[in-house]
Amino acid sequence: MSTLSPGNTVLRNFYGLRALVAFLWVAVVVLTRSSPLIGAVLLVIYAAWDALANYLDAQRNGGLSANPGQRMNLGVSAAMSVLLAVGFVWGGPAGAVGVFGVWALLAGLFQLIVGIRRRKQGGQVFMMISGAQSALAGGAFLFRAFSTTPHISDLAPYAAFGGFYFLLSALWLSFRRQPQVVAH
């Protein structure tokens, strides 16, 4: 295993934490599948966690002013955590899934932007793929909210894939070979 720079060690650990939280969220959603209210609360928690994670990540990488993608993602995720509750109250699971779709679309686009800006740090290909997939999935969730009777647990695969991409990025940062510096 290679030695990581301090910045990449922090990023690797952070990506590992994001993967762990996503996998735990999926497990709780699956275990509480029969309760739409618990599912709605879990959606609010998911978006609020994403807002907090974007804040923490930006703070470790120069602050919010230096990271416009994370700043926008923080704002969207924080707002959507409130709107998810409103969507559930007004439209039940379909309302919450529709709001989640809008959030996934926007958050995915911002994640894609952050991945592109960080590509030289490494481990970002998976973040870019995840961001693009999130944006596409968000559009599908939004469409589904208006065309079928969705269940909040239908969103668990989305979170599982997100966790998988964070895990891949953490592993890539752990095992990639660092360029060797040659002393003259």
LUMMIVO-632751 format. One record per residue (C-alpha): residue in three letters; chain; residue number from 1; x, z, y. Coordinates in Angstrom, 3 decimals, always signed. Layout:
BEGIN
residu, chaine, num, u, w, v
ALA, A, NUM, X, Z, Y $
...
//
This chain:
BEGIN
residu, chaine, num, u, w, v
MET, A, 1, +0.000, +0.000, +0.000 $
SER, A, 2, +1.268, -0.779, +3.473 $
THR, A, 3, +1.693, +1.583, +6.375 $
LEU, A, 4, -1.047, +1.178, +8.951 $
SER, A, 5, -0.592, +1.385, +12.662 $
PRO, A, 6, -2.351, +4.431, +14.172 $
GLY, A, 7, -5.025, +2.166, +15.681 $
ASN, A, 8, -5.710, +0.441, +12.381 $
THR, A, 9, -5.807, +3.781, +10.542 $
VAL, A, 10, -8.520, +5.007, +12.900 $
LEU, A, 11, -10.430, +1.729, +12.545 $
ARG, A, 12, -10.095, +1.804, +8.746 $
ASN, A, 13, -11.377, +5.385, +8.584 $
PHE, A, 14, -14.203, +4.568, +10.963 $
TYR, A, 15, -15.242, +1.561, +8.891 $
GLY, A, 16, -15.157, +3.775, +5.796 $
LEU, A, 17, -17.447, +6.278, +7.505 $
ARG, A, 18, -19.833, +3.500, +8.534 $
ALA, A, 19, -19.934, +2.249, +4.937 $
LEU, A, 20, -20.612, +5.744, +3.591 $
VAL, A, 21, -23.438, +6.361, +6.071 $
ALA, A, 22, -25.019, +2.986, +5.246 $
PHE, A, 23, -24.915, +3.658, +1.501 $
LEU, A, 24, -26.349, +7.152, +1.946 $
TRP, A, 25, -29.114, +5.754, +4.162 $
VAL, A, 26, -30.000, +3.189, +1.486 $
ALA, A, 27, -30.146, +5.910, -1.183 $
VAL, A, 28, -32.459, +8.090, +0.924 $
VAL, A, 29, -34.707, +5.108, +1.742 $
VAL, A, 30, -35.020, +4.217, -1.938 $
LEU, A, 31, -35.685, +7.837, -2.927 $
THR, A, 32, -38.386, +8.279, -0.256 $
ARG, A, 33, -39.912, +4.810, -0.660 $
SER, A, 34, -43.430, +6.140, -1.097 $
SER, A, 35, -43.550, +7.693, +2.380 $
PRO, A, 36, -43.887, +5.187, +5.242 $
LEU, A, 37, -43.505, +7.999, +7.789 $
ILE, A, 38, -40.166, +9.110, +6.325 $
GLY, A, 39, -39.151, +5.447, +6.238 $
ALA, A, 40, -39.979, +5.103, +9.933 $
VAL, A, 41, -37.945, +8.214, +10.754 $
LEU, A, 42, -35.050, +6.774, +8.751 $
LEU, A, 43, -35.249, +3.535, +10.755 $
VAL, A, 44, -35.026, +5.510, +13.989 $
ILE, A, 45, -32.042, +7.410, +12.586 $
TYR, A, 46, -30.390, +4.145, +11.491 $
ALA, A, 47, -30.580, +2.635, +14.979 $
ALA, A, 48, -29.563, +5.911, +16.652 $
TRP, A, 49, -26.555, +6.185, +14.320 $
ASP, A, 50, -25.576, +2.625, +15.218 $
ALA, A, 51, -25.733, +3.539, +18.915 $
LEU, A, 52, -23.540, +6.590, +18.322 $
ALA, A, 53, -21.125, +4.610, +16.134 $
ASN, A, 54, -20.731, +1.941, +18.827 $
TYR, A, 55, -20.059, +4.624, +21.405 $
LEU, A, 56, -17.433, +6.340, +19.226 $
ASP, A, 57, -15.772, +3.048, +18.341 $
ALA, A, 58, -15.637, +1.931, +21.984 $
GLN, A, 59, -14.201, +5.283, +23.068 $
ARG, A, 60, -11.370, +4.873, +20.555 $
ASN, A, 61, -10.668, +1.347, +21.796 $
GLY, A, 62, -10.415, +1.614, +25.566 $
GLY, A, 63, -13.896, +2.848, +26.468 $
LEU, A, 64, -17.218, +1.134, +27.059 $
SER, A, 65, -16.019, -0.775, +30.124 $
ALA, A, 66, -13.313, -2.474, +28.037 $
ASN, A, 67, -15.755, -3.307, +25.219 $
PRO, A, 68, -18.788, -5.188, +26.551 $
GLY, A, 69, -20.081, -6.100, +23.077 $
GLN, A, 70, -20.133, -2.473, +22.001 $
ARG, A, 71, -21.583, -1.383, +25.345 $
MET, A, 72, -24.457, -3.830, +24.918 $
ASN, A, 73, -24.895, -2.865, +21.265 $
LEU, A, 74, -24.994, +0.808, +22.259 $
GLY, A, 75, -27.728, +0.125, +24.814 $
VAL, A, 76, -29.774, -2.051, +22.488 $
SER, A, 77, -29.442, +0.366, +19.558 $
ALA, A, 78, -30.395, +3.382, +21.682 $
ALA, A, 79, -33.426, +1.586, +23.125 $
MET, A, 80, -34.459, +0.276, +19.730 $
SER, A, 81, -34.311, +3.731, +18.177 $
VAL, A, 82, -37.129, +4.680, +20.566 $
LEU, A, 83, -38.950, +1.355, +20.186 $
LEU, A, 84, -38.865, +1.664, +16.398 $
ALA, A, 85, -40.918, +4.845, +16.646 $
VAL, A, 86, -43.319, +3.164, +19.068 $
GLY, A, 87, -43.556, +0.099, +16.811 $
PHE, A, 88, -44.427, +2.270, +13.829 $
VAL, A, 89, -47.061, +4.253, +15.736 $
TRP, A, 90, -48.736, +1.094, +17.050 $
GLY, A, 91, -48.253, -1.276, +14.147 $
GLY, A, 92, -47.376, +0.796, +11.105 $
PRO, A, 93, -44.617, -0.493, +8.835 $
ALA, A, 94, -45.111, -4.072, +10.089 $
GLY, A, 95, -44.578, -2.949, +13.694 $
ALA, A, 96, -41.445, -1.022, +12.756 $
VAL, A, 97, -40.066, -3.931, +10.703 $
GLY, A, 98, -40.742, -6.317, +13.614 $
VAL, A, 99, -38.848, -4.092, +16.049 $
PHE, A, 100, -36.093, -3.655, +13.473 $
GLY, A, 101, -35.883, -7.448, +13.235 $
VAL, A, 102, -35.320, -7.759, +16.983 $
TRP, A, 103, -32.696, -5.019, +16.809 $
ALA, A, 104, -30.903, -6.556, +13.802 $
LEU, A, 105, -30.795, -9.917, +15.537 $
LEU, A, 106, -29.330, -8.516, +18.764 $
ALA, A, 107, -27.013, -5.996, +17.075 $
GLY, A, 108, -25.727, -8.742, +14.798 $
LEU, A, 109, -24.880, -10.984, +17.725 $
PHE, A, 110, -23.031, -8.152, +19.464 $
GLN, A, 111, -21.190, -7.262, +16.245 $
LEU, A, 112, -20.148, -10.894, +15.923 $
ILE, A, 113, -18.788, -10.823, +19.483 $
VAL, A, 114, -16.852, -7.604, +18.823 $
GLY, A, 115, -15.412, -9.041, +15.600 $
ILE, A, 116, -14.272, -12.185, +17.392 $
ARG, A, 117, -12.637, -10.146, +20.163 $
ARG, A, 118, -10.836, -7.949, +17.588 $
ARG, A, 119, -9.838, -10.655, +15.142 $
LYS, A, 120, -6.113, -10.124, +15.738 $
GLN, A, 121, -6.419, -6.475, +14.612 $
GLY, A, 122, -7.368, -7.632, +11.144 $
GLY, A, 123, -10.307, -6.872, +8.896 $
GLN, A, 124, -12.682, -8.597, +11.278 $
VAL, A, 125, -13.693, -11.598, +9.184 $
PHE, A, 126, -16.101, -9.330, +7.317 $
MET, A, 127, -17.449, -7.951, +10.604 $
MET, A, 128, -18.030, -11.477, +11.897 $
ILE, A, 129, -19.804, -12.477, +8.679 $
SER, A, 130, -21.847, -9.267, +8.822 $
GLY, A, 131, -22.799, -9.886, +12.443 $
ALA, A, 132, -23.923, -13.443, +11.731 $
GLN, A, 133, -25.839, -12.325, +8.636 $
SER, A, 134, -27.463, -9.489, +10.617 $
ALA, A, 135, -28.653, -11.902, +13.289 $
LEU, A, 136, -30.132, -14.225, +10.667 $
ALA, A, 137, -31.721, -11.341, +8.761 $
GLY, A, 138, -33.178, -10.001, +12.005 $
GLY, A, 139, -34.959, -13.296, +12.566 $
ALA, A, 140, -36.260, -13.179, +8.994 $
PHE, A, 141, -37.483, -9.581, +9.420 $
LEU, A, 142, -39.270, -10.510, +12.618 $
PHE, A, 143, -40.959, -13.460, +10.921 $
ARG, A, 144, -41.852, -11.305, +7.919 $
ALA, A, 145, -43.417, -8.620, +10.109 $
PHE, A, 146, -45.991, -11.166, +11.260 $
SER, A, 147, -46.517, -13.033, +8.003 $
THR, A, 148, -46.723, -10.409, +5.225 $
THR, A, 149, -47.199, -6.718, +4.763 $
PRO, A, 150, -43.614, -5.490, +4.792 $
HIS, A, 151, -42.445, -2.155, +3.515 $
ILE, A, 152, -39.719, -0.260, +5.332 $
SER, A, 153, -37.741, +0.029, +2.096 $
ASP, A, 154, -37.486, -3.776, +2.130 $
LEU, A, 155, -34.764, -3.248, +4.755 $
ALA, A, 156, -32.499, -1.316, +2.360 $
PRO, A, 157, -30.629, -4.438, +1.141 $
TYR, A, 158, -29.808, -5.264, +4.768 $
ALA, A, 159, -28.186, -1.836, +5.244 $
ALA, A, 160, -26.451, -2.095, +1.858 $
PHE, A, 161, -24.861, -5.406, +2.840 $
GLY, A, 162, -23.790, -3.887, +6.161 $
GLY, A, 163, -22.184, -0.994, +4.312 $
PHE, A, 164, -20.514, -3.421, +1.929 $
TYR, A, 165, -18.968, -5.363, +4.824 $
PHE, A, 166, -17.713, -2.155, +6.440 $
LEU, A, 167, -16.219, -1.131, +3.093 $
LEU, A, 168, -14.512, -4.515, +2.698 $
SER, A, 169, -13.058, -4.236, +6.199 $
ALA, A, 170, -11.785, -0.717, +5.500 $
LEU, A, 171, -10.193, -1.859, +2.246 $
TRP, A, 172, -8.672, -4.919, +3.882 $
LEU, A, 173, -7.109, -2.749, +6.583 $
SER, A, 174, -5.822, -0.379, +3.880 $
PHE, A, 175, -4.168, -2.935, +1.664 $
ARG, A, 176, -3.084, -5.790, +3.863 $
ARG, A, 177, +0.616, -6.303, +4.307 $
GLN, A, 178, +1.900, -5.449, +7.761 $
PRO, A, 179, +4.286, -7.923, +9.374 $
GLN, A, 180, +7.855, -6.794, +8.960 $
VAL, A, 181, +9.816, -6.189, +12.132 $
VAL, A, 182, +13.352, -7.487, +11.822 $
ALA, A, 183, +15.954, -5.572, +13.830 $
HIS, A, 184, +18.641, -7.636, +15.506 $
//
